[in-house]
């Protein structure tokens, strides 16, 4: 059995970028991504993308589900968006579902659409 940062991801492929890591360039993943570090590029994922507290994405994010606690400096297109406490989304955000967990967040633009 694969070990997973997200227990909901059992049996799926999950990529983990650790907090002291920096990835320069675009990422295309068939499964999930759990980000503690930095990605300087676009992310396309077939599953869930988790941008954890202290993590940074400077690029666009296209995924099935986005859980944001860190900073995303780019546009987001997702079926489901979960905004954690202290999340920062600097770009256009398009989501089918929205859940807000925190009380403090900074968002430039949000559009909810049927997906």
C-alpha positions in Angstrom: 0.0 0.0 0.0 1.3 3.4 -0.9 1.8 5.9 1.9 0.0 9.2 1.3 0.0 12.6 2.9 -3.8 12.7 2.2 -5.5 9.6 3.5 -8.3 10.1 0.9 -5.7 9.4 -1.8 -5.2 5.7 -1.1 -4.5 3.8 -4.3 -4.0 6.9 -6.3 -0.7 8.5 -7.4 0.3 11.4 -5.3 3.2 13.7 -5.8 4.7 15.5 -2.7 6.9 18.6 -3.0 8.6 19.2 0.4 8.9 22.5 2.1 12.6 23.1 1.2 12.0 22.2 -2.5 11.6 24.6 -5.4 10.3 23.3 -8.8 11.0 25.6 -11.7 8.7 24.8 -14.7 5.2 23.5 -15.4 3.9 20.3 -13.8 1.4 17.9 -15.4 0.2 15.1 -13.0 -2.3 12.3 -13.5 -3.2 12.2 -9.8 -2.8 14.4 -6.8 -0.3 16.9 -5.6 0.6 17.9 -2.0 2.7 21.0 -2.0 4.7 22.2 1.0 7.4 24.0 -1.1 7.4 26.2 -4.2 6.4 25.7 -7.8 7.4 28.4 -10.2 5.1 27.3 -13.1 1.7 26.1 -14.0 0.1 23.0 -12.5 -2.3 20.6 -14.3 -3.5 17.7 -12.2 -6.1 15.1 -12.7 -6.9 15.0 -9.0 -6.6 17.1 -5.9 -4.0 19.8 -5.4 -3.2 20.8 -1.9 -1.3 24.1 -1.4 -0.3 23.8 2.2 0.5 26.7 4.7 3.8 28.3 3.7 3.6 26.9 0.1 3.7 29.0 -3.0 2.6 28.6 -6.6 3.5 31.2 -9.1 1.5 30.0 -12.1 -2.0 28.8 -13.1 -3.7 25.8 -11.5 -6.0 23.5 -13.3 -7.3 20.5 -11.3 -10.4 18.6 -10.1 -10.1 19.9 -6.5 -8.0 22.6 -5.0 -7.3 22.9 -1.2 -5.5 26.2 -0.6 -3.9 27.2 2.7 -0.8 28.9 1.1 -0.3 31.3 -1.8 -1.4 30.9 -5.4 -0.3 33.7 -7.7 -2.1 32.8 -10.9 -5.5 31.8 -12.3 -7.3 28.8 -10.9 -9.8 26.6 -12.7 -11.2 23.8 -10.6 -14.4 21.8 -10.0 -14.1 22.2 -6.2 -12.3 24.9 -4.2 -11.6 24.7 -0.5 -10.1 27.9 1.0 -8.3 27.3 4.2 -7.4 30.0 6.8 -4.9 32.6 5.6 -5.0 31.4 1.9 -4.0 34.0 -0.7 -5.3 33.7 -4.3 -4.0 36.3 -6.6 -5.6 35.7 -9.9 -8.9 34.8 -11.5 -10.6 31.9 -9.8 -13.3 29.8 -11.5 -14.9 27.0 -9.5 -18.0 24.9 -9.5 -18.1 24.5 -5.7 -16.7 26.7 -2.9 -16.0 26.0 0.7 -14.4 28.6 3.0 -12.8 27.4 6.2 -10.8 30.4 7.3 -11.8 33.9 8.3 -8.8 35.7 6.7 -8.2 35.4 3.0 -7.2 37.6 0.1 -8.8 37.0 -3.3 -8.7 39.1 -6.4 -11.5 37.7 -8.5 -13.9 34.7 -8.0 -16.5 33.2 -10.4 -18.7 30.3 -9.5 -19.9 28.2 -12.5 -21.7 25.0 -13.0 -19.2 22.2 -13.7 
